[in-house]
Amino acid sequence: MRLLLLIVCTFLLFNCEDKQSKSKTPSTKTKTEVKTIEKDTTPKREFPYLTEENAMDFFLEYEKDNKENKVRITTTKGDIDLLLYDKTKFHRANFIFLTKQGAFDNTQFHRVVKNFIIQGGNTDNIKVAAKRGRIGKYLLPTDTKRGYTHKRGVISMPSGEIENPHKLASPYEFFITQQNAFHLDGDYTIFGEVIRGMDVVDKINAVDVDEAEWPLRNIYIKKVEIIE
């Protein structure tokens, strides 16, 4: 009888200890915390928004590392190759910068004056206008004392759309002289010349225009690009 009681007590004791040990065993299942990191999709600007206050300082620095001086204007009438002058560094840098930004692509030669000039850069393309809006709004001062004259085939900067006594130049437009126009000297900045494609300039200058000197059939500038 005592032996039976001893066996029963021993069984109960070990069974109780086993339950206690299991209840004290920590769970091996742990909750993993996953932190979601949202990616910043805000486009990073490679250049500042250009204004009257910072444009000249920007181009002063920009021209040091961007020495390209040859560009090609591809139009619906053919190609025009230009050599941009190093002496007019702000205007050269401006044209190279805007070329690299695609700011002249899908614009037009919107003004044609017979035996005088063809003027380009204007557009009614909403996408181009939006792109230019992101680049900035600024004018360039004249740089007319470099010894250049408005002979046939030079590229020069027209005054800005806003009336200004100093004839500050609109950075997004330009004109090419189809004939000598020396009376423009001193007022508008010459910053390059045509080195190939004067026959295309002549073709554009010969198109029919309306009373506002706008070509009756649009002459598109498909793109402007850097060339060697």
Sequence and secondary structure as in RCSB ss.txt:
>XXXX:A:sequence
MRLLLLIVCTFLLFNCEDKQSKSKTPSTKTKTEVKTIEKDTTPKREFPYLTEENAMDFFLEYEKDNKENKVRITT
TKGDIDLLLYDKTKFHRANFIFLTKQGAFDNTQFHRVVKNFIIQGGNTDNIKVAAKRGRIGKYLLPTDTKRGYTH
KRGVISMPSGEIENPHKLASPYEFFITQQNAFHLDGDYTIFGEVIRGMDVVDKINAVDVDEAEWPLRNIYIKKVE
IIE
>XXXX:A:secstr
 HHHHHHHHHHHHHHHHHHHHHHHS  S                 SS  B TTTHHHHHHHHHHH    EEEEEE
TTEEEEEEE SSSHHHHHHHHHHHHTTTTTTEEEEEEETTTEEEEEE   HHHHHHHHHHB   B     SS   
 TTEEE  B SS  TT  B TT EEEESS  GGGTTTS EEEEEEE HHHHHHHHTS B TTS BSS  EEEEEE
E  
